[in-house]
Amino acid sequence: MCLVGASNELPESEELDALYDRFLLRREVAQVSPEGLNQLLRASTVSDASAPPRAPLTAADLAAARSGASSVAVPDDVLALLADLRDWLQTACEPPVYVSDRRLVKSLRLLRVAAWADGRSTVDRRDALLLQHVLWQRPGEATRVGDRLLAALADDAGGAQAGFLFGGMFGRACIGASSRPASLPDVAADVGALREVLESRLASLQAAAAAARGGGGGGSAAPSSLWLDPAQLAALDAALAPRLDRAAASARDLLYEVAALDAALAARAEAVALADLLPRRWADFIRAGDLDDVRPLGTRASAGGAPSAPFAAL
């Protein structure tokens, strides 16, 4: 069911690599600190017979854990995190850190067990912090894995994607306001849907940042963990809070732009007004497209000629 081993050195031969790969959780154990030395020496004087009895896990307990963990859901973003982490370890790290398919599958099983033991039916991204004790070959790599996981937990990839989508919506709005007004209702519907998503995302980020700072903020508390001690969780929250604050600030800025475009579309503003309203988006749009697309009918520049008056200033 479980094998625990210890060694003063790591395997250096290919013959031992397969055996080493089967030890899923790995921890480097340092010498006892000066502060803990007295406790260690005191503990060595206590007879084992005086230790309180520990209730062992039965075979039925283990079977129940295995069955319960198999029903734990794994969100797509957790699967993506694992795939990205292995790709980063094997292609971006120097030297590369090999992660076998077997090890990656067992890592995912570990996360499901961790979530089940915490009484949850879904793996949380924070559970992935356990992987800092799994996905390394040499002890010095554990810190790099931990740092990468922290960055992933506060990653604003969703915000970057939303910003990219909004850039496309802004361009469609400019074209529609000039020459294709029939398309404006479709753009307005997409902008309204994005606004709802961003409002929810901003609330979630603010709640997560407040929870990381211990303030709660009216949101749900971060998941508890039987696998990480309070000091580890406190360190995690201290590292996550500023990153989450930055992600929330980016979401707030984007939400302002989306709300501004939403209001402009409702007022049927012209393209020149959209350019004044969101000049940075306008600059991105004209760099990527053809300015002729946003000139009202009858104001196109002649071949080789200058823009007509209404667009000369743009």
Backbone bond lengths (Angstrom), bond angles and torsions (degrees), N, CA, C in turn:
res aa  C-N    CA-C-N  psi(-1)  N-CA   C-N-CA  omega(-1)  CA-C   N-CA-C  phi
1 M - - - 1.463 - - 1.530 110.82 -
2 C 1.352 115.70 -38.15 1.470 119.29 -177.35 1.519 108.57 -157.01
3 L 1.291 116.59 136.23 1.455 121.97 176.90 1.521 108.61 -126.98
4 V 1.312 115.93 127.67 1.464 122.16 178.66 1.511 107.89 -112.42
5 G 1.309 117.23 129.87 1.454 121.08 179.14 1.515 110.96 -131.12
6 A 1.321 115.85 161.31 1.459 121.50 177.48 1.512 108.80 -141.73
7 S 1.317 115.46 147.64 1.454 119.92 -179.56 1.518 109.08 -151.62
8 N 1.325 115.23 149.20 1.459 119.96 176.31 1.516 111.99 -87.33
9 E 1.320 117.64 -5.35 1.458 120.99 178.93 1.514 109.09 -147.34
10 L 1.322 115.32 158.22 1.451 121.40 179.32 1.522 109.78 -92.12
11 P 1.339 117.95 151.89 1.462 119.98 179.78 1.521 111.35 -64.32
12 E 1.303 114.97 138.28 1.459 120.70 -178.80 1.522 112.71 -117.37
13 S 1.318 117.52 2.11 1.460 120.44 -178.01 1.520 110.31 -116.11
14 E 1.337 115.72 151.04 1.457 120.56 179.71 1.522 111.34 -63.76
15 E 1.340 117.08 -28.25 1.455 120.04 -179.04 1.521 112.02 -62.51
16 L 1.327 117.19 -27.36 1.468 121.04 -177.26 1.527 112.90 -97.69
17 D 1.331 118.04 -6.28 1.462 120.12 -176.25 1.526 112.05 -60.76
18 A 1.340 117.03 -43.42 1.461 119.60 -178.71 1.519 111.20 -63.82
19 L 1.341 116.85 -38.74 1.470 119.89 177.55 1.526 110.48 -65.92
20 Y 1.322 115.73 -45.23 1.477 120.54 179.77 1.525 111.12 -60.64
21 D 1.327 116.93 -36.80 1.465 121.22 -178.66 1.520 111.68 -65.33
22 R 1.331 117.27 -22.48 1.457 120.07 -176.91 1.524 113.25 -84.63
23 F 1.317 117.49 -6.41 1.468 120.43 171.95 1.527 106.83 -87.97
24 L 1.334 115.89 101.90 1.464 120.01 -169.29 1.523 112.12 -71.27
25 L 1.308 117.20 -54.92 1.471 121.84 -179.37 1.520 109.07 -91.03
26 R 1.328 115.68 131.12 1.451 120.81 -177.81 1.526 109.65 -129.54
27 R 1.306 116.14 133.26 1.463 120.56 176.69 1.516 109.39 -135.55
28 E 1.310 115.35 135.38 1.459 119.69 171.34 1.520 107.53 -87.20
29 V 1.313 117.04 125.91 1.464 121.82 -177.50 1.521 108.54 -105.72
30 A 1.315 115.63 114.51 1.466 120.54 -179.41 1.529 110.54 -84.43
31 Q 1.305 115.71 169.76 1.460 120.82 175.73 1.527 109.74 -63.08
32 V 1.339 115.64 147.89 1.460 120.10 179.57 1.531 109.08 -59.61
33 S 1.338 114.89 137.30 1.461 120.05 -178.45 1.526 110.49 -71.52
34 P 1.344 117.66 159.98 1.468 119.80 176.80 1.528 112.25 -57.29
35 E 1.347 116.21 -35.17 1.468 119.31 -179.21 1.527 111.47 -68.24
36 G 1.327 117.14 -30.59 1.460 120.03 -177.54 1.509 114.05 -95.09
37 L 1.333 117.54 -4.05 1.454 120.50 -175.28 1.524 112.17 -63.49
38 N 1.334 117.44 -43.04 1.459 120.29 -179.53 1.529 111.14 -61.31
39 Q 1.346 116.23 -40.40 1.461 119.94 179.09 1.527 110.63 -64.59
40 L 1.353 116.38 -39.40 1.454 119.81 178.41 1.520 111.38 -62.98
41 L 1.338 115.88 -46.25 1.465 119.65 -179.46 1.518 110.94 -65.06
42 R 1.339 117.53 -38.88 1.454 120.88 178.90 1.526 110.82 -64.56
43 A 1.328 115.56 -40.64 1.466 119.36 -179.32 1.520 111.14 -65.01
44 S 1.347 116.97 -31.01 1.462 119.66 -178.46 1.512 112.74 -71.39
45 T 1.331 117.69 -14.33 1.467 120.63 179.23 1.519 112.75 -91.16
46 V 1.331 116.55 -6.88 1.456 120.75 -178.17 1.523 109.47 -90.88
47 S 1.308 116.76 130.06 1.453 121.06 -179.68 1.525 110.53 -68.63
48 D 1.314 115.87 141.23 1.457 119.94 177.28 1.520 111.62 -60.17
49 A 1.330 116.20 -27.64 1.463 119.81 -177.54 1.520 112.02 -65.54
50 S 1.344 116.57 -22.50 1.462 119.61 -178.50 1.515 112.85 -88.17
51 A 1.323 116.31 -6.16 1.456 119.31 -179.36 1.521 109.99 -70.40
52 P 1.330 117.87 141.43 1.467 119.97 179.63 1.525 110.56 -63.35
53 P 1.318 117.65 145.11 1.471 119.83 -179.92 1.523 110.73 -66.22
54 R 1.301 115.87 145.03 1.458 121.58 178.33 1.523 108.44 -111.37
55 A 1.316 116.85 132.54 1.460 120.23 177.98 1.524 109.36 -75.20
56 P 1.313 117.94 120.81 1.473 119.50 -178.65 1.521 111.12 -77.19
57 L 1.301 115.10 156.48 1.454 120.32 171.77 1.526 108.43 -78.14
58 T 1.289 115.84 135.25 1.453 120.20 177.71 1.528 110.27 -91.41
59 A 1.334 114.84 168.75 1.464 119.22 176.08 1.519 110.45 -60.80
60 A 1.333 116.17 -34.37 1.464 119.85 178.53 1.524 110.99 -66.50
61 D 1.349 116.67 -37.93 1.466 120.28 177.26 1.525 110.69 -61.29
62 L 1.304 116.21 -44.23 1.460 120.54 -178.51 1.529 110.83 -66.85
63 A 1.344 115.54 -39.36 1.464 118.60 178.18 1.516 110.69 -64.59
64 A 1.340 116.73 -38.81 1.464 120.49 179.01 1.526 110.57 -66.34
65 A 1.327 116.87 -38.67 1.463 120.48 178.80 1.525 110.31 -65.36
66 R 1.331 115.78 -43.19 1.466 119.67 179.80 1.530 110.83 -62.98
67 S 1.346 115.57 -42.37 1.464 119.82 179.92 1.523 111.15 -68.00
68 G 1.329 116.56 -43.45 1.463 119.83 -179.41 1.514 112.32 -64.43
69 A 1.333 116.44 -40.82 1.466 120.02 -178.73 1.520 111.37 -66.25
70 S 1.336 116.82 -30.46 1.467 119.64 -178.54 1.524 112.28 -67.23
71 S 1.341 116.75 -17.61 1.467 120.14 179.89 1.528 112.41 -95.27
72 V 1.325 117.97 -1.82 1.462 121.98 -179.25 1.528 109.61 -74.95
73 A 1.321 116.11 128.59 1.467 121.10 -179.03 1.528 110.77 -78.04
74 V 1.320 115.64 148.62 1.460 121.94 178.27 1.522 108.39 -121.27
75 P 1.340 118.83 110.29 1.473 120.96 -179.78 1.519 111.83 -62.68
76 D 1.318 115.33 156.26 1.461 120.72 -179.37 1.523 111.99 -61.48
77 D 1.350 116.70 -33.94 1.462 117.80 -177.47 1.531 111.69 -69.30
78 V 1.331 117.22 -27.00 1.471 119.94 175.90 1.527 109.67 -72.64
79 L 1.333 116.92 -41.58 1.462 120.17 176.51 1.529 110.60 -61.17
80 A 1.331 116.03 -41.78 1.464 120.20 178.82 1.525 110.91 -64.81
81 L 1.323 116.19 -36.75 1.462 120.39 179.22 1.523 110.08 -62.94
82 L 1.333 117.45 -44.83 1.464 120.93 179.14 1.518 111.40 -62.35
83 A 1.336 116.25 -45.59 1.461 119.86 -179.28 1.529 110.86 -63.10
84 D 1.330 116.31 -42.99 1.466 120.47 179.86 1.519 111.04 -65.02
85 L 1.336 116.25 -38.78 1.459 120.04 -178.49 1.523 110.82 -65.47
86 R 1.340 117.08 -43.62 1.466 118.40 178.88 1.527 110.86 -65.40
87 D 1.337 116.85 -41.31 1.459 119.44 179.05 1.521 110.72 -61.20
88 W 1.326 116.94 -41.32 1.464 121.60 179.34 1.518 110.82 -64.42
89 L 1.323 117.34 -43.57 1.464 121.03 -178.66 1.525 111.39 -63.86
90 Q 1.335 116.19 -38.68 1.463 119.79 -173.05 1.521 114.02 -89.21
91 T 1.339 117.67 -19.65 1.467 118.82 -175.92 1.526 113.90 -118.77
92 A 1.322 117.77 -27.63 1.463 120.07 -175.08 1.521 113.25 -104.43
93 C 1.318 117.75 -21.48 1.464 120.33 -178.92 1.531 110.10 -81.75
94 E 1.314 115.44 150.38 1.454 121.26 177.54 1.537 109.11 -132.41
95 P 1.334 118.40 112.22 1.470 126.43 0.19 1.526 111.38 -74.44
96 P 1.328 118.00 158.84 1.464 120.26 179.66 1.522 111.74 -61.37
97 V 1.321 115.81 149.54 1.459 122.13 178.32 1.524 107.62 -111.60
98 Y 1.314 116.45 111.08 1.466 120.87 -176.88 1.526 110.07 -76.62
99 V 1.342 116.12 132.64 1.461 122.49 175.89 1.527 106.97 -126.02
100 S 1.326 116.24 113.54 1.467 120.39 -176.71 1.527 110.23 -71.25
101 D 1.330 115.40 158.32 1.461 120.35 175.42 1.528 110.62 -58.65
102 R 1.338 116.14 -41.15 1.462 120.08 179.38 1.527 111.31 -60.01
103 R 1.323 115.29 -42.35 1.462 119.43 -178.07 1.534 111.15 -67.39
104 L 1.322 116.52 -37.57 1.457 119.95 -179.25 1.530 110.52 -67.47
105 V 1.329 117.09 -41.73 1.470 120.87 178.64 1.521 110.47 -64.89
106 K 1.332 116.61 -42.59 1.462 119.29 178.99 1.532 111.24 -67.43
107 S 1.330 116.90 -30.02 1.469 120.15 176.88 1.516 110.20 -63.45
108 L 1.314 115.91 -43.38 1.460 119.97 178.72 1.529 110.59 -64.39
109 R 1.318 117.33 -39.05 1.465 120.37 176.72 1.534 110.40 -62.02
110 L 1.317 116.31 -39.21 1.464 120.60 177.76 1.527 111.38 -60.05
111 L 1.331 117.27 -43.16 1.460 121.00 179.98 1.527 111.05 -63.36
112 R 1.317 116.72 -37.21 1.467 119.92 179.38 1.524 110.59 -69.04
113 V 1.320 116.72 -39.22 1.468 119.96 176.14 1.529 110.15 -63.67
114 A 1.328 116.53 -42.71 1.458 120.58 -179.51 1.523 111.19 -60.55
115 A 1.334 116.30 -45.37 1.465 119.94 179.15 1.527 111.00 -64.25
116 W 1.327 117.36 -43.30 1.465 121.05 -179.94 1.526 111.05 -61.94
117 A 1.338 116.42 -43.49 1.461 119.99 -179.26 1.529 111.95 -66.01
118 D 1.328 117.12 -24.61 1.463 121.39 176.34 1.529 111.68 -86.56
119 G 1.327 116.83 1.99 1.460 120.54 177.64 1.504 114.09 81.61
120 R 1.342 117.42 23.29 1.461 120.82 -179.64 1.522 110.50 -110.79
121 S 1.309 116.00 150.57 1.462 121.35 -178.97 1.525 112.25 -97.77
122 T 1.340 117.16 -2.32 1.462 121.63 -178.67 1.519 109.52 -138.30
123 V 1.303 116.51 138.40 1.466 120.75 175.44 1.517 109.19 -67.03
124 D 1.313 117.15 134.69 1.462 123.08 176.15 1.526 108.43 -101.57
125 R 1.326 115.87 150.06 1.472 119.48 -179.37 1.525 111.58 -58.12
126 R 1.330 117.06 -29.55 1.467 119.44 179.06 1.525 111.69 -65.39
127 D 1.326 117.19 -26.60 1.462 119.57 176.94 1.520 111.16 -59.17
128 A 1.333 116.04 -27.49 1.464 120.40 -177.60 1.529 112.35 -63.90
129 L 1.324 117.99 -14.67 1.463 119.60 177.51 1.524 111.56 -61.56
130 L 1.330 117.30 -22.52 1.459 120.01 176.08 1.525 111.78 -61.31
131 L 1.316 116.38 -22.78 1.456 120.03 -176.01 1.524 112.54 -68.75
132 Q 1.340 117.30 -14.94 1.464 118.55 175.78 1.526 110.62 -67.43
133 H 1.350 117.13 -14.90 1.459 121.58 176.59 1.527 111.47 -104.02
134 V 1.330 116.01 10.42 1.465 120.39 -174.88 1.525 112.10 -124.50
135 L 1.328 117.30 -49.75 1.461 121.41 -168.68 1.519 112.88 -93.80
136 W 1.315 116.64 56.44 1.457 120.03 172.58 1.517 109.54 -144.27
137 Q 1.329 114.52 157.19 1.463 121.15 178.39 1.524 111.56 -108.30
138 R 1.344 116.05 -31.89 1.459 121.86 178.40 1.524 108.17 -124.27
139 P 1.334 118.31 142.93 1.474 120.60 -173.22 1.525 114.21 -52.37
140 G 1.325 117.77 -36.47 1.455 119.79 -178.08 1.513 113.65 -63.20
141 E 1.336 116.84 -18.77 1.463 120.63 -179.54 1.518 112.64 -79.26
142 A 1.324 117.61 -17.13 1.465 120.97 -176.78 1.525 111.34 -61.98
143 T 1.331 117.33 -40.87 1.456 120.82 -179.89 1.522 110.81 -64.77
144 R 1.329 116.95 -39.25 1.466 120.14 179.26 1.520 110.66 -65.18
145 V 1.332 116.56 -40.35 1.462 120.03 177.49 1.525 110.07 -63.76
146 G 1.343 116.53 -43.27 1.463 120.07 178.57 1.513 112.54 -60.91
147 D 1.337 116.96 -42.64 1.465 120.50 178.89 1.524 111.14 -64.28
148 R 1.324 116.09 -40.41 1.468 120.20 179.23 1.532 110.37 -64.07
149 L 1.315 116.64 -39.36 1.464 120.52 179.48 1.527 110.87 -66.62
150 L 1.329 116.95 -40.91 1.469 119.85 176.96 1.524 110.94 -59.50
151 A 1.329 115.83 -43.91 1.461 119.61 179.00 1.529 110.65 -63.07
152 A 1.334 116.32 -38.94 1.465 120.07 -179.10 1.526 111.39 -68.02
153 L 1.338 117.11 -35.60 1.461 120.43 -178.09 1.527 111.74 -66.09
154 A 1.331 116.67 -28.54 1.460 119.93 179.09 1.522 111.14 -108.69
155 D 1.322 116.19 18.32 1.456 120.41 -177.56 1.528 110.49 -63.62
156 D 1.333 115.68 139.68 1.467 120.43 -179.85 1.523 110.38 -107.64
157 A 1.354 115.58 37.93 1.468 118.67 179.50 1.518 110.94 -61.15
158 G 1.340 116.22 -37.08 1.461 119.64 177.84 1.511 111.73 -63.05
159 G 1.334 116.43 -37.61 1.459 119.58 177.70 1.509 111.90 -67.71
160 A 1.341 116.90 -38.80 1.467 120.23 178.11 1.529 110.54 -64.51
161 Q 1.314 116.32 -39.90 1.460 119.84 178.71 1.525 110.86 -65.53
162 A 1.334 116.54 -41.43 1.464 120.10 178.41 1.528 110.65 -62.88
163 G 1.336 116.97 -39.68 1.458 119.90 177.66 1.513 112.26 -63.80
164 F 1.326 116.73 -38.85 1.465 120.78 177.46 1.530 110.19 -64.33
165 L 1.324 116.89 -44.74 1.463 120.49 179.26 1.523 111.15 -61.83
166 F 1.336 115.55 -39.95 1.463 118.87 -178.78 1.519 110.80 -66.32
167 G 1.337 116.87 -36.12 1.458 119.40 177.17 1.522 111.45 -58.04
168 G 1.332 116.61 -41.70 1.459 120.18 177.14 1.518 112.19 -65.99
169 M 1.326 116.98 -39.58 1.471 120.62 178.73 1.524 110.96 -64.37
170 F 1.328 115.79 -39.41 1.466 119.21 179.85 1.529 110.30 -63.09
171 G 1.327 116.40 -43.03 1.464 119.75 178.36 1.519 111.61 -62.46
172 R 1.324 117.49 -43.35 1.465 120.78 177.50 1.527 111.04 -62.04
173 A 1.342 116.32 -37.45 1.463 119.70 179.62 1.523 110.83 -66.19
174 C 1.333 116.99 -40.31 1.460 120.28 179.42 1.526 111.02 -63.88
175 I 1.335 116.17 -43.90 1.463 119.92 179.85 1.525 110.28 -66.31
176 G 1.315 116.27 -43.41 1.461 119.86 -179.78 1.508 112.71 -65.01
177 A 1.331 117.36 -38.28 1.466 120.53 -179.59 1.514 111.74 -66.74
178 S 1.351 117.28 -22.46 1.455 120.29 -176.85 1.518 112.86 -94.56
179 S 1.330 116.40 -50.80 1.459 118.05 -169.42 1.516 114.98 -135.07
180 R 1.333 118.09 -7.37 1.457 119.74 -178.33 1.528 110.25 -133.22
181 P 1.312 117.58 61.33 1.468 120.37 -175.49 1.519 113.16 -59.33
182 A 1.334 117.90 -23.46 1.465 119.44 -179.76 1.530 111.77 -64.75
183 S 1.330 116.52 -22.05 1.463 119.78 -178.52 1.521 113.15 -85.46
184 L 1.327 117.43 -9.70 1.464 120.39 -175.96 1.525 114.01 -60.94
185 P 1.338 120.27 -40.49 1.470 118.33 178.98 1.526 113.12 -58.78
186 D 1.340 117.04 -36.88 1.463 120.15 178.44 1.526 111.05 -65.79
187 V 1.341 116.00 -43.12 1.461 119.98 178.25 1.527 109.92 -63.44
188 A 1.325 116.52 -43.56 1.464 120.22 -178.91 1.519 110.95 -61.63
189 A 1.335 117.48 -38.07 1.465 120.31 178.80 1.524 110.79 -65.19
190 D 1.333 116.58 -41.72 1.469 119.91 179.28 1.527 111.29 -66.17
191 V 1.332 116.58 -41.23 1.460 120.53 179.24 1.526 110.23 -64.27
192 G 1.326 117.03 -41.39 1.462 120.24 178.02 1.514 111.99 -63.03
193 A 1.342 117.12 -40.38 1.468 120.48 178.40 1.517 111.00 -65.69
194 L 1.342 116.95 -40.82 1.458 120.49 178.45 1.525 110.62 -65.05
195 R 1.314 116.45 -37.03 1.463 120.01 178.42 1.528 110.92 -60.93
196 E 1.323 117.11 -42.43 1.462 120.30 179.04 1.529 111.12 -63.89
197 V 1.321 116.20 -41.86 1.468 120.37 178.97 1.518 110.39 -62.18
198 L 1.330 116.64 -44.73 1.464 120.40 -177.94 1.524 111.92 -67.73
199 E 1.325 117.58 -36.96 1.458 119.97 177.22 1.526 110.49 -61.44
200 S 1.338 115.61 -42.41 1.463 119.83 177.89 1.528 110.86 -67.01
201 R 1.331 116.49 -41.01 1.459 120.82 -179.65 1.522 110.86 -64.66
202 L 1.317 117.04 -42.39 1.458 120.21 179.93 1.523 110.60 -62.98
203 A 1.335 116.95 -44.32 1.464 120.15 178.86 1.527 110.84 -61.09
204 S 1.337 116.61 -40.33 1.461 120.87 179.80 1.521 111.54 -65.65
205 L 1.335 117.30 -43.82 1.460 120.89 179.38 1.521 111.44 -65.32
206 Q 1.325 116.56 -41.02 1.462 119.47 179.15 1.520 111.30 -64.91
207 A 1.345 116.42 -39.93 1.462 120.13 178.51 1.523 110.74 -66.23
208 A 1.344 116.95 -41.12 1.458 120.26 179.32 1.521 111.25 -65.29
209 A 1.336 116.76 -40.43 1.469 119.89 178.61 1.521 110.79 -66.02
210 A 1.336 117.21 -40.39 1.457 120.69 178.35 1.523 110.99 -65.12
211 A 1.344 116.70 -40.47 1.460 120.28 178.26 1.525 110.66 -64.82
212 A 1.343 116.82 -38.56 1.462 120.59 179.33 1.517 111.74 -65.30
213 R 1.340 115.66 -31.63 1.472 119.16 177.47 1.518 111.80 -85.92
214 G 1.330 117.49 -2.18 1.456 120.38 179.12 1.496 113.86 86.14
215 G 1.354 116.32 8.70 1.451 118.54 -176.74 1.505 114.34 -91.43
216 G 1.338 116.95 -15.49 1.459 119.44 -179.67 1.503 112.05 77.51
217 G 1.312 118.26 -57.99 1.449 122.74 176.62 1.506 114.05 61.66
218 G 1.333 116.92 20.77 1.447 119.19 179.86 1.509 113.06 82.62
219 G 1.358 117.62 -8.83 1.462 119.85 178.81 1.509 110.16 -91.35
220 S 1.314 116.26 173.13 1.450 120.29 179.32 1.512 109.96 -72.63
221 A 1.320 115.97 147.05 1.449 120.59 -179.40 1.516 110.11 -70.43
222 A 1.334 114.88 155.92 1.454 118.89 177.94 1.521 109.29 -63.99
223 P 1.340 118.09 148.29 1.450 120.83 -177.98 1.518 111.95 -57.57
224 S 1.342 116.75 141.17 1.451 120.67 174.57 1.519 108.69 -75.97
225 S 1.313 116.32 169.86 1.451 119.27 -178.90 1.513 109.93 -148.88
226 L 1.337 115.63 130.59 1.457 120.64 171.50 1.519 110.92 -79.00
227 W 1.328 116.29 -11.21 1.452 120.78 -169.04 1.522 112.62 -102.23
228 L 1.312 117.77 -17.72 1.464 121.65 178.64 1.514 108.47 -119.74
229 D 1.319 117.05 129.95 1.469 119.20 -177.58 1.531 109.93 -76.60
230 P 1.339 117.54 165.44 1.469 120.83 -176.81 1.521 113.77 -55.25
231 A 1.336 117.04 -35.92 1.466 119.32 -179.93 1.530 110.41 -65.32
232 Q 1.339 117.11 -40.42 1.464 120.50 178.12 1.525 111.04 -65.49
233 L 1.339 116.13 -41.96 1.451 119.46 179.93 1.527 110.79 -65.94
234 A 1.351 116.74 -38.61 1.467 120.10 178.59 1.530 110.68 -64.31
235 A 1.343 116.15 -41.19 1.464 119.85 178.26 1.526 110.70 -65.21
236 L 1.329 115.91 -39.23 1.455 120.04 177.48 1.521 111.19 -61.62
237 D 1.325 116.35 -47.98 1.459 119.97 -178.71 1.525 111.44 -63.39
238 A 1.335 116.90 -38.81 1.466 120.33 179.17 1.525 110.86 -63.66
239 A 1.338 116.81 -35.09 1.466 120.19 179.28 1.518 111.65 -77.82
240 L 1.332 116.75 -32.91 1.458 120.34 -176.04 1.529 113.22 -78.92
241 A 1.325 117.17 -35.69 1.468 120.83 -172.28 1.531 112.93 -53.09
242 P 1.342 120.25 -52.01 1.476 118.38 -179.37 1.517 113.06 -65.12
243 R 1.333 117.65 -33.15 1.464 120.34 178.60 1.516 110.25 -67.73
244 L 1.327 116.46 -41.24 1.460 120.62 178.55 1.525 110.73 -66.94
245 D 1.324 117.05 -36.25 1.464 120.61 176.52 1.527 110.93 -60.78
246 R 1.349 116.30 -42.12 1.459 119.72 179.58 1.529 111.02 -66.96
247 A 1.337 116.42 -39.84 1.464 119.47 178.02 1.523 110.59 -64.55
248 A 1.344 117.13 -38.34 1.462 120.93 178.61 1.527 110.67 -66.43
249 A 1.335 116.99 -39.09 1.458 120.22 178.94 1.535 110.66 -64.06
250 S 1.333 116.70 -40.15 1.474 120.02 177.81 1.523 110.57 -64.99
251 A 1.340 116.15 -41.25 1.467 119.73 178.57 1.521 111.04 -64.29
252 R 1.330 116.94 -37.25 1.467 121.26 179.78 1.529 110.45 -65.91
253 D 1.340 116.44 -42.58 1.468 119.97 179.42 1.524 111.15 -63.94
254 L 1.319 115.75 -42.42 1.466 119.06 179.69 1.521 110.63 -67.36
255 L 1.322 116.70 -38.31 1.463 119.96 179.11 1.528 110.51 -62.85
256 Y 1.330 117.42 -36.15 1.474 120.74 176.77 1.529 109.92 -60.91
257 E 1.344 116.18 -44.64 1.465 119.48 -179.67 1.529 110.90 -64.44
258 V 1.337 115.99 -42.90 1.460 119.92 -179.27 1.524 110.75 -63.95
259 A 1.332 116.24 -42.23 1.465 119.96 179.10 1.526 110.98 -64.54
260 A 1.327 116.64 -38.26 1.457 120.44 179.13 1.526 110.99 -64.31
261 L 1.332 116.63 -43.79 1.464 119.79 178.56 1.528 110.48 -67.44
262 D 1.307 117.10 -38.05 1.464 121.52 178.20 1.528 110.02 -58.29
263 A 1.334 116.11 -46.12 1.463 120.22 179.75 1.527 111.36 -67.04
264 A 1.338 116.54 -38.55 1.465 119.87 -179.72 1.524 111.11 -66.11
265 L 1.309 117.05 -38.88 1.466 119.97 178.03 1.524 110.90 -66.32
266 A 1.331 116.04 -38.48 1.466 119.65 178.16 1.526 110.38 -62.96
267 A 1.351 116.31 -33.52 1.466 120.88 179.61 1.528 112.23 -87.95
268 R 1.356 117.66 1.63 1.456 123.30 -179.88 1.538 110.97 55.50
269 A 1.329 114.77 47.41 1.463 119.71 -179.69 1.524 110.72 -69.41
270 E 1.329 116.97 150.10 1.447 122.11 177.79 1.527 110.51 -79.68
271 A 1.328 115.09 166.68 1.458 120.49 -177.17 1.519 111.98 -58.92
272 V 1.353 117.02 -38.19 1.459 119.29 -179.43 1.521 110.93 -63.36
273 A 1.336 117.07 -33.33 1.461 120.12 176.83 1.526 111.00 -70.18
274 L 1.326 117.39 -36.96 1.459 120.62 176.76 1.518 110.76 -64.29
275 A 1.343 116.09 -36.75 1.459 119.94 178.09 1.521 110.92 -64.38
276 D 1.336 116.85 -40.63 1.464 120.40 177.79 1.527 111.60 -68.80
277 L 1.336 115.43 -34.87 1.458 120.23 -175.57 1.528 111.91 -71.68
278 L 1.330 116.57 -43.85 1.464 121.36 -177.16 1.535 109.15 -130.39
279 P 1.335 117.17 74.44 1.470 120.43 -173.48 1.529 113.80 -62.34
280 R 1.337 117.94 -33.90 1.465 119.02 -179.44 1.525 110.57 -67.29
281 R 1.330 116.12 -41.92 1.464 119.60 177.69 1.531 110.82 -65.33
282 W 1.333 115.27 -37.90 1.469 119.80 178.54 1.524 110.76 -62.45
283 A 1.342 115.89 -42.83 1.462 119.79 179.44 1.521 110.77 -62.20
284 D 1.337 116.90 -42.45 1.464 120.24 177.67 1.525 110.65 -62.74
285 F 1.327 115.54 -39.19 1.463 120.60 -177.02 1.528 111.40 -66.27
286 I 1.324 118.25 -47.26 1.456 119.82 -176.25 1.532 111.27 -72.82
287 R 1.332 117.72 -23.92 1.465 119.33 174.80 1.527 110.96 -70.52
288 A 1.341 115.14 -31.19 1.468 119.18 -175.62 1.517 113.80 -95.36
289 G 1.324 118.57 -13.32 1.457 120.47 -173.85 1.512 113.31 -129.89
290 D 1.323 113.90 -169.73 1.462 122.37 -179.20 1.520 108.36 -103.56
291 L 1.327 116.94 122.30 1.458 120.73 -178.00 1.522 111.94 -60.90
292 D 1.337 116.79 -24.66 1.471 119.17 177.51 1.523 111.95 -59.03
293 D 1.345 116.65 -26.62 1.461 119.83 -178.53 1.518 112.78 -64.21
294 V 1.317 117.45 -22.36 1.459 119.65 -175.11 1.522 112.33 -113.18
295 R 1.338 117.47 21.73 1.462 120.38 175.52 1.519 108.42 -99.86
296 P 1.312 117.48 125.44 1.464 119.37 179.05 1.518 110.98 -56.53
297 L 1.321 115.65 153.03 1.460 120.42 178.03 1.518 110.33 -55.15
298 G 1.328 116.71 136.28 1.455 120.17 179.18 1.509 113.00 92.59
299 T 1.358 117.12 -5.51 1.468 118.81 179.66 1.518 111.00 -120.92
300 R 1.364 117.85 17.44 1.453 120.22 179.76 1.530 110.21 -67.31
301 A 1.300 114.59 146.79 1.468 118.59 174.19 1.517 108.68 -73.61
302 S 1.314 117.17 141.13 1.459 119.99 176.11 1.521 108.61 -72.14
303 A 1.313 116.18 161.52 1.472 119.40 -177.64 1.511 109.75 -57.03
304 G 1.307 115.11 122.87 1.459 120.89 178.84 1.512 113.00 77.14
305 G 1.348 118.51 -0.60 1.456 120.18 -177.86 1.508 112.82 -94.67
306 A 1.328 115.18 179.35 1.460 120.80 -179.84 1.530 109.90 -86.83
307 P 1.333 117.91 158.94 1.446 121.23 176.72 1.526 110.58 -60.66
308 S 1.313 115.77 150.63 1.471 119.87 178.10 1.524 109.02 -71.79
309 A 1.324 115.81 166.83 1.461 122.74 -171.86 1.516 115.05 -52.12
310 P 1.356 120.40 -48.14 1.457 119.53 -175.08 1.536 112.96 -58.87
311 F 1.357 117.84 -23.38 1.449 119.00 -176.26 1.521 111.86 -114.40
312 A 1.303 117.30 4.85 1.468 119.43 -177.43 1.524 111.20 -61.00
313 A 1.346 116.24 -36.49 1.460 119.38 -177.09 1.509 113.11 -74.76
314 L 1.341 117.97 -13.67 1.453 120.80 -176.46 1.522 111.35 -87.04
